[in-house]
């Protein structure tokens, strides 16, 4: 999955769970700029941070990895 699509999925799940970027950054103990960069697809997410993100959002890692139905035909 490309970084931009992955970042959009993180953003969508963050919003679905009711977190602002500021709240999410505090919850993850990372600077706000890191969250913004990941969500825009500018910065790749580390494996360690990804583990914290999925734990915080209470979703399986595979859920973030899925492509949109329209783009995969699934």
Secondary structure, DSSP 8 states (H G I E B T S, - for coil): --HHHHHHHHHHHHHHTT--HHHHHHHHTS-HHHHHHHHHTSS---HHHHHHHHHHHT--HHHHH---HHHH--
